[in-house]
Amino acid sequence: MFGIRSLFAAVAPVFLVSTAAMAQTSHYHVVKTIEIGAARADYIIIDPVGRRLYGLGDKVIDVDNDSIVGTVEGGGGGYAIDHEDNRGLVRNGTLFDLKTLAVTGHLDIKGDGSRYDPVTHRAFVWEGKDGWVVDMRNGTLVSKTMIGDGLESAAADGHGKLYAAIEEKGGLEQFDTRTLKIEKTWDVSGCGRAQGLTMDTKTRRIFMACDTDVVVLNADNGSVVSRVRVPSRADMNCFDPTTKLVFNPNRADSTLSVIHEDSPSKFTVVEKVPEGGAARTCAVDEKTHKVYVFYYQGNPRQGGKLLASVLAP
C-alpha cells in the first residue's frame, strides 16, 4: 500500500527543489521613482540601522517609505557610515550626525572611494595614490597614507581586512585596517577595468565588476572561482546576504543583472530586469531586500535631473 510516509518520501524532493527554485526567482521590478532634481551622485550606501540612504547629491532618503527626509550640507557621493558612534563622513571630509544630519566638522580630505571598517571604527577614503584614515569614534584624521594605487570600490570583511578593486590593472587588493599596510595584490586575468566590488563575508567570496563579467574571487587566496557574464561593468555592485543575491547594474542596456549564489562555487543568473535608466551603481536594503539605483534624465552637466529607481521583488 502507498502510505503517507511513502507519499511524503516521493513528494519531499520535489518540494525541496521547488522551494530552491522559488528562492532563486526574485522577479525584481521598479516600484517607485524618486526625483532628486539637479544634483550629481556617485556611490550610494544604506545605513541599515538608521534606515537611510546616502549619496544622492546631498539628499537623504528614508528607505522605509522611500522619500527624502533631509540633507547633509555639502554632501555628495561617497559616504562612510558608523552607526555605533552616530557619525557619518562624506568623502570630501564633511562629518555629520547620523540622527540629526547636522554637520559636526570638516577634515582636510578630498577623495573618491570610501569605506567604513567596523573592527577598527575607522573610515578609509582614497583617490589615486592618496589615502586618508579617520577615527570615527572621535572624528579625527589618524593618518594620510597610501591605501592603494587607483582603487575603486571596496568591501570590509569584518575581520580587519579591506578588499578593493584596482581599476586600471583589473586586480584585487587586500589591505590591513589595523596596520594600514597593503598585504596582497592579485591580477585577475581578462578582467579589463575593475570597478564595482562587493562581498559575501560568510563564504569569503568577492564579486568584482569587470568589463563584461562579474568575477567571483576567493578572498583568502585571490583565485578566480567563477565568471558570470553581464552586459557591462558596474561602478558599484551590491550583495544581499539573506537572499544570497548579487546585483550588477548594467549601464549599457539599462538593466539589472540578478545573480544567485547557489553555493560558494556555483552562481546562476536568475533574471535581468529594466532599471528605469542607465544606472551603474546600486545599494541593497538587507531588511526589505529592495535595491536602489540612480540615473540621469538629460545631461547632468547641463541641468539634467537625477532620478533614483527603487526595485523590489
Helices and strands as residue ranges (DSSP letters): H 4-24, E 29-37, E 41-47, E 52-56, E 59-62, E 67-71, E 79-82, E 87-90, E 94-97, E 103-106, E 113-117, E 122-127, E 130-135, E 140-144, E 151-156, E 161-166, E 171-176, E 181-187, E 197-200, E 205-209, E 213-218, E 224-229, E 238-240, E 245-250, E 255-263, E 266-274, E 282-284, E 291-297, G 300-302, E 305-312
